[in-house]
Amino acid sequence: MAERRPGAVIPKEAASLRTLTATMTVMCYLACLAIGALVLIDRAVDNWSRGLSREVTVQVREVEARDIDADVAAVLQVLQDTPGVTGADDIGRKAAEALLEPWLGSEGLDALPVPRIVRVAVNPEQPPDFTALAERLTAVTPGASLDTHRRWEDELKRMAGTLTVLASLILLLIGGSAVAMVIFATRAVLEANRQTVDVLHLVGAEDGYIARAINRRFLATGLWAGGLGVLLALLTFFVLGDAGMPQADGLAAASRSLFYVPDSQWWAVPAALVAVPFAATLLALVTSRITLLRMLRLLS
């Protein structure tokens, strides 16, 4: 005799399940956005760190009774003779003035003692001894100072760490809210169909049988909500990537870069997004089953 499968104890059009589906869709959508933010933060910090590790800066200030051009030439010579330095380039006074224009304006810069900036490329695998290099530069000219950008790198990493913690807390908050919604929806569904559950108890149905029958609806709810949330998130990223507003250029570039990853990491973003529907389904199933079995024992 063929085994009987659990019937449709809860109808698809149950109001509680429709509300749960809509709410979990929004939560899955927000979870995908948070995951995208985590990926972008991690990638941005990695790019910044690699860029800062490949380049340092030497600032040459004007010193009274000294020729700044001669000081710059001496600094370039020291840099060329330093192991670990792959290149050094004086960006010139005009370029240095252009860096100051956003703060000081273009008027009167010719009369100011604008320092000269030397851009130094280093080998990240075998960098020079920066302490010894700074001492040699100071010995050549007292107006020279070495900036390794380590302070800025530490600030960027600290900021990125804070943003990562916030995004992770948001994911945890979304998960906790989803659990609460599933519990409330399970209680509402069971109360709305209490007569059906009582009849099943009268004919000898066990709590596990009833729970499996109801869980089928929560399985469909989790899959629908998770899949729809991922699709909405992907649509959001694509829309932001094609944003034509000038003020949205940075956000558009970040959204586009989310889908362009190195060959060795091509699976990272799709795997993280695809995990959302499975996580939502698992969360809905486990939470609803635990809640159902506890309530059914009370109703028995």
Backbone as CSV, one residue per row, in Angstrom:
resi,resn,N_x,N_y,N_z,CA_x,CA_y,CA_z,C_x,C_y,C_z
1,MET,0.842,-1.191,0.000,0.000,0.000,0.000,0.882,1.248,0.000
2,ALA,0.574,2.174,-0.871,1.398,3.377,-1.007,1.336,4.206,0.273
3,GLU,2.492,4.773,0.632,2.568,5.603,1.834,1.829,6.918,1.604
4,ARG,1.048,7.310,2.576,0.308,8.569,2.481,1.247,9.733,2.820
5,ARG,1.242,10.732,1.970,2.042,11.922,2.221,1.198,12.952,2.974
6,PRO,1.853,13.782,3.795,1.102,14.809,4.541,0.336,15.708,3.593
7,GLY,-0.915,15.942,3.913,-1.745,16.785,3.061,-1.527,18.254,3.302
8,ALA,-2.243,19.080,2.548,-2.119,20.533,2.659,-2.953,21.008,3.832
9,VAL,-2.378,20.874,5.036,-3.101,21.290,6.231,-3.330,22.796,6.218
10,ILE,-2.321,23.552,5.780,-2.401,25.008,5.743,-2.520,25.453,4.281
11,PRO,-3.542,26.195,3.921,-3.690,26.646,2.537,-2.607,27.654,2.152
12,LYS,-2.305,27.694,0.861,-1.267,28.605,0.375,-1.627,30.064,0.609
13,GLU,-2.910,30.361,0.551,-3.332,31.761,0.648,-3.526,32.222,2.090
14,ALA,-2.999,31.492,3.049,-3.117,31.908,4.443,-2.481,33.285,4.630
15,ALA,-3.218,34.167,5.306,-2.757,35.554,5.450,-1.425,35.629,6.185
16,SER,-1.231,34.812,7.206,0.005,34.851,7.992,1.208,34.483,7.146
17,LEU,1.033,33.491,6.253,2.146,33.085,5.408,2.454,34.146,4.351
18,ARG,1.422,34.824,3.829,1.668,35.896,2.861,2.460,37.029,3.517
19,THR,2.071,37.370,4.734,2.797,38.423,5.461,4.226,38.000,5.746
20,LEU,4.405,36.742,6.150,5.744,36.234,6.429,6.610,36.248,5.168
21,THR,6.028,35.855,4.041,6.790,35.853,2.783,7.263,37.257,2.428
22,ALA,6.362,38.237,2.545,6.744,39.617,2.218,7.822,40.126,3.171
23,THR,7.659,39.835,4.473,8.627,40.322,5.456,9.985,39.679,5.263
24,MET,10.022,38.370,5.043,11.292,37.679,4.860,11.952,38.071,3.548
25,THR,11.164,38.416,2.536,11.754,38.903,1.283,12.540,40.179,1.530
26,VAL,11.937,41.090,2.284,12.629,42.339,2.616,13.892,42.052,3.422
27,MET,13.801,41.134,4.381,14.958,40.817,5.206,16.072,40.165,4.383
28,CYS,15.708,39.276,3.475,16.711,38.659,2.594,17.345,39.696,1.674
29,TYR,16.532,40.633,1.211,17.045,41.721,0.377,18.071,42.545,1.145
30,LEU,17.739,42.920,2.380,18.666,43.690,3.204,19.919,42.876,3.537
31,ALA,19.748,41.569,3.738,20.908,40.717,4.017,21.852,40.686,2.815
32,CYS,21.302,40.614,1.616,22.139,40.625,0.403,22.876,41.953,0.270
33,LEU,22.209,43.057,0.567,22.875,44.356,0.523,24.007,44.424,1.542
34,ALA,23.777,43.892,2.736,24.824,43.890,3.761,26.006,43.023,3.330
35,ILE,25.719,41.879,2.704,26.795,41.015,2.212,27.585,41.728,1.119
36,GLY,26.874,42.405,0.199,27.562,43.171,-0.840,28.446,44.258,-0.241
37,ALA,27.956,44.921,0.807,28.756,45.954,1.473,30.001,45.354,2.105
38,LEU,29.863,44.186,2.735,31.028,43.527,3.324,32.076,43.190,2.269
39,VAL,31.623,42.668,1.121,32.552,42.325,0.046,33.262,43.561,-0.471
40,LEU,32.516,44.649,-0.686,33.109,45.881,-1.204,34.098,46.486,-0.203
41,ILE,33.766,46.463,1.077,34.683,46.995,2.097,35.978,46.197,2.114
42,ASP,35.858,44.879,2.123,37.050,44.030,2.147,37.907,44.255,0.904
43,ARG,37.263,44.378,-0.253,38.010,44.578,-1.494,38.670,45.956,-1.536
44,ALA,37.959,46.981,-1.053,38.519,48.331,-1.059,39.740,48.415,-0.144
45,VAL,39.648,47.827,1.053,40.783,47.856,1.980,41.972,47.118,1.387
46,ASP,41.709,45.988,0.731,42.796,45.228,0.117,43.461,46.044,-0.983
47,ASN,42.676,46.719,-1.824,43.249,47.544,-2.885,44.034,48.724,-2.326
48,TRP,43.463,49.387,-1.308,44.164,50.520,-0.692,45.484,50.067,-0.067
49,SER,45.443,48.950,0.642,46.652,48.477,1.322,47.740,48.109,0.318
50,ARG,47.334,47.434,-0.766,48.328,47.071,-1.777,48.899,48.307,-2.449
51,GLY,48.034,49.318,-2.689,48.516,50.550,-3.305,49.468,51.306,-2.395
52,LEU,49.141,51.375,-1.106,50.006,52.084,-0.158,51.316,51.350,0.081
53,SER,51.294,50.026,-0.001,52.525,49.266,0.236,53.501,49.381,-0.925
54,ARG,53.032,49.830,-2.091,53.894,49.942,-3.265,54.479,51.345,-3.442
55,GLU,54.051,52.299,-2.626,54.466,53.676,-2.862,54.592,54.447,-1.552
56,VAL,55.651,55.257,-1.461,55.827,56.188,-0.351,56.096,57.568,-0.942
57,THR,56.156,58.562,-0.077,56.320,59.943,-0.539,57.432,60.622,0.247
58,VAL,58.232,61.391,-0.453,59.239,62.234,0.186,58.855,63.680,-0.061
59,GLN,58.779,64.448,1.012,58.465,65.868,0.912,59.745,66.671,1.156
60,VAL,60.031,67.565,0.226,61.224,68.409,0.333,60.762,69.854,0.511
61,ARG,60.987,70.411,1.692,60.591,71.786,1.985,61.741,72.748,1.685
62,GLU,61.381,73.970,1.399,62.388,74.999,1.177,63.064,75.353,2.497
63,VAL,64.386,75.416,2.480,65.182,75.786,3.646,65.980,77.031,3.296
64,GLU,66.031,77.967,4.223,66.723,79.235,3.977,68.192,78.994,3.613
65,ALA,68.644,79.726,2.609,70.040,79.672,2.125,70.355,78.356,1.419
66,ARG,69.336,77.622,1.002,69.568,76.392,0.251,68.763,76.434,-1.032
67,ASP,69.305,75.763,-2.057,68.639,75.672,-3.358,67.745,74.436,-3.352
68,ILE,66.438,74.631,-3.446,65.512,73.496,-3.345,65.671,72.535,-4.514
69,ASP,66.014,73.063,-5.716,66.228,72.170,-6.858,67.407,71.240,-6.619
70,ALA,68.474,71.793,-6.016,69.633,70.957,-5.702,69.278,69.926,-4.630
71,ASP,68.451,70.341,-3.655,68.025,69.396,-2.616,67.190,68.262,-3.218
72,VAL,66.309,68.600,-4.145,65.487,67.566,-4.790,66.367,66.609,-5.580
73,ALA,67.368,67.136,-6.287,68.279,66.279,-7.052,69.058,65.350,-6.122
74,ALA,69.473,65.872,-4.949,70.195,65.030,-3.994,69.298,63.932,-3.435
75,VAL,68.057,64.285,-3.153,67.103,63.292,-2.658,66.866,62.201,-3.698
76,LEU,66.708,62.582,-4.955,66.510,61.596,-6.023,67.712,60.672,-6.151
77,GLN,68.902,61.207,-5.964,70.100,60.377,-6.055,70.146,59.357,-4.919
78,VAL,69.808,59.816,-3.708,69.773,58.888,-2.580,68.755,57.781,-2.826
79,LEU,67.598,58.141,-3.335,66.551,57.147,-3.591,66.972,56.148,-4.658
80,GLN,67.636,56.621,-5.690,68.082,55.714,-6.754,69.122,54.724,-6.249
81,ASP,69.899,55.110,-5.232,70.947,54.231,-4.700,70.437,53.336,-3.568
82,THR,69.145,53.410,-3.246,68.594,52.655,-2.116,68.000,51.333,-2.594
83,PRO,68.469,50.193,-2.065,67.863,48.905,-2.431,66.392,48.851,-2.014
84,GLY,65.570,48.287,-2.852,64.144,48.194,-2.570,63.330,49.295,-3.206
85,VAL,63.982,50.366,-3.674,63.302,51.448,-4.373,63.352,51.159,-5.873
86,THR,62.192,51.058,-6.479,62.123,50.730,-7.909,61.963,51.949,-8.805
87,GLY,61.695,53.112,-8.220,61.552,54.320,-9.022,61.262,55.519,-8.145
88,ALA,61.694,56.693,-8.621,61.456,57.943,-7.891,61.205,59.039,-8.910
89,ASP,60.195,59.860,-8.635,59.795,60.879,-9.607,59.362,62.137,-8.874
90,ASP,59.990,63.278,-9.248,59.586,64.574,-8.714,58.362,65.037,-9.497
91,ILE,57.231,65.242,-8.811,56.008,65.598,-9.538,56.018,67.053,-9.998
92,GLY,56.974,67.858,-9.501,57.080,69.241,-9.949,56.261,70.218,-9.111
93,ARG,56.651,71.497,-9.174,55.983,72.518,-8.373,54.532,72.717,-8.807
94,LYS,54.275,72.704,-10.108,52.913,72.932,-10.598,51.957,71.875,-10.058
95,ALA,52.396,70.628,-10.084,51.545,69.554,-9.573,51.347,69.690,-8.068
96,ALA,52.394,70.130,-7.348,52.258,70.331,-5.912,51.281,71.467,-5.612
97,GLU,51.331,72.532,-6.427,50.376,73.632,-6.242,48.947,73.171,-6.518
98,ALA,48.785,72.298,-7.518,47.442,71.792,-7.832,46.849,71.014,-6.666
99,LEU,47.719,70.354,-5.885,47.222,69.620,-4.714,46.716,70.564,-3.631
100,LEU,47.246,71.787,-3.592,46.846,72.748,-2.562,45.671,73.620,-2.980
101,GLU,45.389,73.677,-4.265,44.335,74.574,-4.755,42.966,74.332,-4.127
102,PRO,42.524,73.070,-3.907,41.195,72.889,-3.292,41.059,73.542,-1.920
103,TRP,42.174,73.727,-1.208,42.114,74.304,0.139,42.517,75.782,0.152
104,LEU,43.503,76.162,-0.645,44.022,77.522,-0.601,43.600,78.373,-1.783
105,GLY,43.033,77.740,-2.833,42.720,78.496,-4.035,43.949,78.654,-4.910
106,SER,43.771,79.232,-6.069,44.874,79.373,-7.027,45.599,80.711,-6.924
107,GLU,45.026,81.664,-6.192,45.634,82.988,-6.073,46.741,82.993,-5.016
108,GLY,47.904,83.517,-5.396,48.981,83.726,-4.436,49.831,82.513,-4.146
109,LEU,49.605,81.385,-4.830,50.408,80.198,-4.555,51.854,80.383,-4.998
110,ASP,52.085,81.244,-6.019,53.444,81.446,-6.515,54.352,82.024,-5.439
111,ALA,53.769,82.788,-4.520,54.575,83.435,-3.476,54.793,82.546,-2.259
112,LEU,54.126,81.418,-2.196,54.240,80.534,-1.036,55.381,79.544,-1.215
113,PRO,56.015,79.142,-0.108,57.081,78.125,-0.194,56.481,76.723,-0.295
114,VAL,55.918,76.432,-1.452,55.258,75.135,-1.644,56.308,74.026,-1.665
115,PRO,56.153,73.015,-0.808,57.147,71.925,-0.799,57.065,71.091,-2.073
116,ARG,58.172,70.487,-2.414,58.228,69.600,-3.583,57.929,68.174,-3.125
117,ILE,57.196,67.473,-3.945,56.786,66.108,-3.627,57.496,65.136,-4.564
118,VAL,58.141,64.137,-3.970,58.800,63.079,-4.733,58.033,61.785,-4.500
119,ARG,57.512,61.222,-5.568,56.761,59.968,-5.482,57.745,58.814,-5.645
120,VAL,57.728,57.896,-4.694,58.713,56.814,-4.645,57.996,55.474,-4.742
121,ALA,58.350,54.677,-5.743,57.803,53.326,-5.888,58.765,52.346,-5.228
122,VAL,58.210,51.442,-4.424,59.041,50.477,-3.701,58.604,49.069,-4.054
123,ASN,59.498,48.132,-3.797,59.204,46.718,-4.011,58.465,46.189,-2.778
124,PRO,57.177,45.832,-2.907,56.435,45.373,-1.713,56.965,44.070,-1.142
125,GLU,57.655,43.282,-1.966,58.211,42.013,-1.482,59.493,42.236,-0.683
126,GLN,60.305,43.201,-1.118,61.555,43.521,-0.424,61.660,45.033,-0.256
127,PRO,60.863,45.613,0.629,60.877,47.069,0.803,62.183,47.533,1.444
128,PRO,62.520,48.790,1.242,63.735,49.316,1.876,63.549,49.492,3.378
129,ASP,64.672,49.720,4.067,64.631,50.038,5.495,64.224,51.503,5.605
130,PHE,62.953,51.758,5.944,62.438,53.122,5.926,63.087,54.005,6.995
131,THR,63.430,53.423,8.126,64.082,54.213,9.174,65.446,54.708,8.709
132,ALA,66.232,53.789,8.132,67.555,54.177,7.639,67.429,55.145,6.468
133,LEU,66.432,54.929,5.611,66.230,55.820,4.468,65.874,57.224,4.936
134,ALA,65.020,57.331,5.928,64.655,58.648,6.448,65.870,59.368,7.022
135,GLU,66.765,58.631,7.695,67.977,59.255,8.246,68.903,59.734,7.135
136,ARG,69.048,58.948,6.079,69.914,59.365,4.968,69.354,60.598,4.273
137,LEU,68.049,60.646,4.094,67.435,61.802,3.447,67.619,63.068,4.292
138,THR,67.450,62.931,5.603,67.639,64.090,6.480,69.084,64.556,6.473
139,ALA,70.009,63.590,6.342,71.426,63.961,6.291,71.753,64.723,5.008
140,VAL,71.068,64.392,3.920,71.305,65.075,2.650,70.765,66.491,2.687
141,THR,69.541,66.654,3.196,68.924,67.979,3.307,67.983,67.993,4.498
142,PRO,68.066,68.986,5.347,67.176,69.034,6.528,65.713,69.260,6.170
143,GLY,65.433,69.640,4.928,64.047,69.877,4.526,63.330,68.650,4.018
144,ALA,64.001,67.484,4.012,63.402,66.260,3.484,62.748,65.457,4.603
145,SER,61.563,64.931,4.314,60.864,64.062,5.271,60.181,62.941,4.505
146,LEU,60.238,61.753,5.082,59.685,60.553,4.443,58.323,60.232,5.038
147,ASP,57.348,60.014,4.174,55.999,59.630,4.601,55.702,58.260,4.020
148,THR,55.606,57.243,4.891,55.335,55.875,4.436,53.847,55.575,4.311
149,HIS,52.984,56.516,4.657,51.527,56.368,4.574,50.984,55.321,5.536
150,ARG,51.832,54.859,6.471,51.348,53.820,7.383,50.236,54.335,8.286
151,ARG,50.323,55.603,8.657,49.269,56.160,9.512,47.927,56.143,8.802
152,TRP,47.937,56.516,7.499,46.698,56.497,6.732,46.194,55.065,6.542
153,GLU,47.122,54.146,6.340,46.712,52.745,6.171,46.072,52.216,7.444
154,ASP,46.636,52.562,8.599,46.050,52.123,9.877,44.660,52.724,10.069
155,GLU,44.495,53.991,9.684,43.184,54.631,9.807,42.157,53.954,8.896
156,LEU,42.587,53.645,7.664,41.672,52.988,6.731,41.262,51.612,7.243
157,LYS,42.221,50.873,7.767,41.904,49.539,8.277,40.994,49.625,9.502
158,ARG,41.230,50.628,10.343,40.379,50.793,11.527,38.943,51.139,11.106
159,MET,38.820,52.044,10.119,37.493,52.409,9.636,36.806,51.211,8.990
160,ALA,37.571,50.463,8.176,36.987,49.295,7.513,36.570,48.242,8.535
161,GLY,37.367,48.073,9.595,36.999,47.117,10.636,35.711,47.515,11.330
162,THR,35.546,48.818,11.575,34.304,49.293,12.199,33.106,49.045,11.294
163,LEU,33.258,49.350,9.997,32.158,49.129,9.051,31.837,47.642,8.919
164,THR,32.856,46.799,8.964,32.632,45.357,8.868,31.848,44.854,10.080
165,VAL,32.209,45.347,11.262,31.477,44.950,12.475,30.027,45.409,12.389
166,LEU,29.802,46.641,11.905,28.430,47.143,11.781,27.622,46.299,10.799
167,ALA,28.227,45.970,9.644,27.517,45.145,8.659,27.216,43.763,9.229
168,SER,28.151,43.201,9.985,27.923,41.881,10.594,26.807,41.946,11.640
169,LEU,26.787,43.031,12.413,25.711,43.193,13.392,24.357,43.343,12.708
170,ILE,24.352,44.031,11.560,23.109,44.161,10.801,22.615,42.789,10.348
171,LEU,23.541,41.944,9.877,23.160,40.587,9.459,22.595,39.801,10.637
172,LEU,23.231,39.922,11.799,22.720,39.224,12.977,21.344,39.748,13.373
173,LEU,21.170,41.066,13.284,19.870,41.656,13.618,18.788,41.187,12.650
174,ILE,19.143,41.109,11.362,18.191,40.605,10.367,17.812,39.161,10.671
175,GLY,18.838,38.343,11.015,18.548,36.944,11.349,17.658,36.816,12.576
176,GLY,17.938,37.611,13.617,17.102,37.572,14.818,15.679,38.022,14.541
177,SER,15.530,39.058,13.713,14.186,39.531,13.366,13.430,38.479,12.560
178,ALA,14.149,37.793,11.670,13.502,36.745,10.877,13.018,35.604,11.765
179,VAL,13.831,35.233,12.757,13.409,34.178,13.692,12.149,34.598,14.425
180,ALA,12.111,35.839,14.907,10.923,36.321,15.618,9.695,36.315,14.714
181,MET,9.863,36.728,13.445,8.736,36.740,12.515,8.215,35.335,12.245
182,VAL,9.121,34.378,12.109,8.694,32.997,11.862,7.927,32.456,13.072
183,ILE,8.402,32.773,14.265,7.704,32.313,15.470,6.290,32.892,15.530
184,PHE,6.160,34.193,15.300,4.835,34.813,15.332,3.939,34.253,14.229
185,ALA,4.494,34.054,13.020,3.698,33.512,11.920,3.257,32.083,12.222
186,THR,4.148,31.300,12.821,3.793,29.918,13.166,2.645,29.890,14.173
187,ARG,2.741,30.736,15.179,1.667,30.797,16.171,0.347,31.224,15.526
188,ALA,0.419,32.235,14.632,-0.799,32.718,13.978,-1.410,31.646,13.088
189,VAL,-0.555,30.933,12.341,-1.056,29.869,11.458,-1.722,28.769,12.268
190,LEU,-1.090,28.383,13.375,-1.644,27.290,14.174,-2.956,27.709,14.838
191,GLU,-3.023,28.942,15.314,-4.257,29.417,15.929,-5.376,29.538,14.897
192,ALA,-5.055,30.000,13.689,-6.070,30.163,12.648,-6.601,28.824,12.156
193,ASN,-5.792,27.769,12.285,-6.211,26.446,11.806,-6.310,25.453,12.967
194,ARG,-6.701,25.955,14.100,-6.759,25.096,15.285,-7.801,23.999,15.140
195,GLN,-8.924,24.302,14.512,-9.953,23.276,14.348,-9.434,22.109,13.518
196,THR,-8.692,22.445,12.443,-8.130,21.385,11.602,-7.153,20.531,12.401
197,VAL,-6.312,21.198,13.218,-5.342,20.471,14.033,-6.060,19.585,15.048
198,ASP,-7.148,20.081,15.646,-7.896,19.282,16.615,-8.499,18.047,15.949
199,VAL,-9.004,18.215,14.734,-9.565,17.054,14.021,-8.489,16.029,13.744
200,LEU,-7.317,16.494,13.316,-6.213,15.564,13.053,-5.799,14.829,14.322
201,HIS,-5.833,15.515,15.460,-5.525,14.841,16.714,-6.574,13.774,17.039
202,LEU,-7.838,14.096,16.752,-8.919,13.149,17.059,-8.808,11.876,16.244
203,VAL,-8.337,12.002,14.985,-8.222,10.806,14.131,-6.906,10.091,14.345
204,GLY,-6.116,10.556,15.322,-4.897,9.829,15.671,-3.617,10.353,15.070
205,ALA,-3.655,11.497,14.420,-2.427,12.036,13.831,-1.472,12.470,14.935
206,GLU,-0.199,12.133,14.755,0.815,12.506,15.736,1.307,13.927,15.464
207,ASP,1.938,14.509,16.491,2.434,15.875,16.365,3.465,16.000,15.232
208,GLY,4.317,14.985,15.077,5.329,15.034,14.021,4.707,15.085,12.642
209,TYR,3.607,14.326,12.447,2.904,14.316,11.158,2.335,15.700,10.855
210,ILE,1.680,16.297,11.847,1.086,17.625,11.639,2.178,18.661,11.394
211,ALA,3.275,18.571,12.151,4.368,19.529,11.990,4.973,19.434,10.597
212,ARG,5.139,18.183,10.079,5.696,18.036,8.723,4.768,18.627,7.683
213,ALA,3.454,18.432,7.875,2.494,18.970,6.909,2.542,20.496,6.869
214,ILE,2.642,21.117,8.054,2.695,22.587,8.110,4.047,23.107,7.642
215,ASN,5.119,22.342,7.950,6.463,22.774,7.562,6.622,22.910,6.049
216,ARG,5.824,22.163,5.284,5.925,22.270,3.826,5.622,23.690,3.374
217,ARG,4.684,24.347,4.046,4.372,25.739,3.695,5.526,26.676,4.058
218,PHE,6.170,26.424,5.178,7.300,27.265,5.565,8.516,27.015,4.672
219,LEU,8.643,25.791,4.159,9.709,25.513,3.190,9.518,26.363,1.938
220,ALA,8.295,26.370,1.417,8.015,27.185,0.230,8.193,28.673,0.528
221,THR,7.788,29.087,1.726,7.936,30.497,2.102,9.403,30.911,2.123
222,GLY,10.261,30.081,2.736,11.687,30.407,2.805,12.334,30.476,1.438
223,LEU,11.993,29.517,0.562,12.578,29.510,-0.786,12.132,30.723,-1.589
224,TRP,10.843,31.001,-1.551,10.322,32.159,-2.294,10.927,33.458,-1.779
225,ALA,10.922,33.631,-0.477,11.429,34.881,0.099,12.917,35.053,-0.186
226,GLY,13.692,33.989,-0.001,15.129,34.082,-0.246,15.454,34.354,-1.706
227,GLY,14.812,33.612,-2.609,15.073,33.818,-4.033,14.675,35.206,-4.501
228,LEU,13.503,35.669,-4.058,13.053,36.998,-4.462,13.945,38.088,-3.877
229,GLY,14.400,37.897,-2.651,15.302,38.876,-2.041,16.614,38.989,-2.796
230,VAL,17.175,37.854,-3.226,18.417,37.865,-4.004,18.211,38.559,-5.346
231,LEU,17.099,38.253,-6.014,16.829,38.891,-7.309,16.694,40.409,-7.167
232,LEU,16.006,40.854,-6.130,15.865,42.292,-5.899,17.217,42.939,-5.601
233,ALA,18.059,42.250,-4.836,19.384,42.794,-4.534,20.232,42.890,-5.793
234,LEU,20.213,41.845,-6.627,20.962,41.886,-7.883,20.467,43.019,-8.776
235,LEU,19.150,43.183,-8.831,18.582,44.276,-9.619,19.050,45.628,-9.082
236,THR,19.098,45.753,-7.763,19.567,47.006,-7.157,21.013,47.293,-7.532
237,PHE,21.873,46.278,-7.442,23.284,46.471,-7.787,23.448,46.858,-9.257
238,PHE,22.669,46.212,-10.145,22.775,46.535,-11.570,22.263,47.944,-11.848
239,VAL,21.172,48.335,-11.183,20.638,49.691,-11.376,21.637,50.730,-10.880
240,LEU,22.228,50.497,-9.713,23.229,51.419,-9.189,24.458,51.459,-10.091
241,GLY,24.824,50.297,-10.662,25.976,50.254,-11.550,25.780,51.063,-12.811
242,ASP,24.527,51.210,-13.250,24.229,51.988,-14.459,23.743,53.391,-14.144
243,ALA,23.869,53.810,-12.875,23.383,55.136,-12.485,24.131,56.214,-13.267
244,GLY,23.377,57.122,-13.854,23.983,58.166,-14.663,24.154,59.482,-13.937
245,MET,23.772,59.556,-12.658,23.889,60.809,-11.907,25.342,61.044,-11.514
246,PRO,25.870,62.248,-11.725,27.267,62.530,-11.367,27.560,62.268,-9.899
247,GLN,26.615,62.591,-9.017,26.850,62.407,-7.594,26.852,60.940,-7.192
248,ALA,26.472,60.060,-8.098,26.426,58.630,-7.780,27.541,57.852,-8.470
249,ASP,28.564,58.555,-8.989,29.618,57.867,-9.728,30.360,56.865,-8.851
250,GLY,30.709,57.270,-7.614,31.440,56.369,-6.730,30.639,55.131,-6.385
251,LEU,29.357,55.322,-6.077,28.491,54.189,-5.757,28.290,53.295,-6.969
252,ALA,28.170,53.907,-8.143,27.990,53.125,-9.367,29.224,52.286,-9.650
253,ALA,30.411,52.886,-9.493,31.647,52.136,-9.731,31.783,50.975,-8.748
254,ALA,31.428,51.222,-7.480,31.503,50.152,-6.485,30.536,49.026,-6.811
255,SER,29.322,49.374,-7.251,28.332,48.346,-7.581,28.778,47.527,-8.781
256,ARG,29.380,48.192,-9.776,29.875,47.447,-10.941,31.024,46.523,-10.556
257,SER,31.900,46.997,-9.689,33.074,46.201,-9.318,32.695,44.973,-8.500
258,LEU,31.480,44.959,-7.943,31.071,43.820,-7.128,31.067,42.527,-7.923
259,PHE,30.841,42.613,-9.227,30.718,41.413,-10.057,31.972,41.148,-10.882
260,TYR,33.014,41.947,-10.688,34.269,41.725,-11.387,35.333,41.387,-10.354
261,VAL,35.638,40.104,-10.254,36.568,39.633,-9.227,37.682,38.843,-9.906
262,PRO,38.846,38.683,-9.235,39.927,37.875,-9.800,39.472,36.450,-10.077
263,ASP,40.160,35.809,-11.011,39.777,34.444,-11.407,39.760,33.488,-10.224
264,SER,40.679,33.681,-9.282,40.746,32.767,-8.141,39.605,32.968,-7.153
265,GLN,38.874,34.093,-7.267,37.805,34.385,-6.314,36.465,34.597,-7.017
266,TRP,36.304,34.069,-8.211,35.086,34.322,-8.986,33.842,33.776,-8.292
267,TRP,34.027,32.786,-7.442,32.886,32.119,-6.811,32.407,32.822,-5.554
268,ALA,33.200,33.772,-5.012,32.929,34.321,-3.672,31.584,35.038,-3.601
269,VAL,31.361,36.025,-4.485,30.119,36.810,-4.427,28.901,35.957,-4.763
270,PRO,28.900,35.181,-5.882,27.722,34.337,-6.144,27.419,33.364,-5.009
271,ALA,28.462,32.776,-4.421,28.226,31.822,-3.330,27.601,32.512,-2.125
272,ALA,28.073,33.717,-1.814,27.522,34.436,-0.663,26.063,34.800,-0.888
273,LEU,25.709,35.213,-2.107,24.329,35.591,-2.390,23.420,34.374,-2.481
274,VAL,23.922,33.299,-3.085,23.098,32.092,-3.216,22.843,31.465,-1.842
275,ALA,23.755,31.704,-0.906,23.574,31.136,0.434,22.384,31.755,1.165
276,VAL,21.951,32.948,0.744,20.862,33.628,1.446,19.554,32.841,1.365
277,PRO,19.089,32.386,0.171,17.841,31.609,0.149,17.915,30.330,0.970
278,PHE,19.062,29.642,0.936,19.193,28.417,1.713,19.179,28.718,3.209
279,ALA,19.840,29.816,3.595,19.827,30.199,5.007,18.423,30.583,5.449
280,ALA,17.703,31.314,4.603,16.334,31.710,4.948,15.425,30.491,5.066
281,THR,15.588,29.533,4.157,14.767,28.318,4.199,15.067,27.496,5.447
282,LEU,16.361,27.313,5.726,16.745,26.544,6.910,16.241,27.212,8.180
283,LEU,16.376,28.533,8.229,15.910,29.272,9.401,14.406,29.111,9.581
284,ALA,13.655,29.231,8.485,12.203,29.103,8.565,11.792,27.695,8.991
285,LEU,12.447,26.686,8.431,12.091,25.303,8.752,12.393,24.964,10.207
286,VAL,13.620,25.266,10.639,14.027,24.894,12.003,13.194,25.654,13.034
287,THR,13.051,26.967,12.826,12.308,27.768,13.798,10.847,27.353,13.858
288,SER,10.230,27.163,12.690,8.810,26.798,12.678,8.590,25.404,13.265
289,ARG,9.498,24.477,12.997,9.301,23.127,13.526,9.419,23.113,15.044
290,ILE,10.422,23.800,15.570,10.566,23.848,17.027,9.338,24.493,17.660
291,THR,8.879,25.596,17.065,7.705,26.282,17.603,6.460,25.415,17.492
292,LEU,6.294,24.747,16.344,5.120,23.905,16.129,5.063,22.758,17.136
293,LEU,6.178,22.070,17.320,6.183,20.905,18.225,5.894,21.344,19.646
294,ARG,6.408,22.487,20.048,6.127,22.963,21.421,4.661,23.329,21.580
295,MET,4.070,23.986,20.569,2.661,24.370,20.661,1.738,23.173,20.553
296,LEU,2.091,22.225,19.680,1.244,21.048,19.503,1.196,20.210,20.783
297,ARG,2.308,20.152,21.506,2.292,19.426,22.771,1.351,20.072,23.766
298,LEU,1.266,21.400,23.695,0.347,22.097,24.595,-1.093,21.884,24.197
299,LEU,-1.372,21.729,22.868,-2.732,21.549,22.398,-3.211,20.110,22.519
300,SER,-2.267,19.174,22.661,-2.656,17.754,22.685,-3.461,17.431,23.942
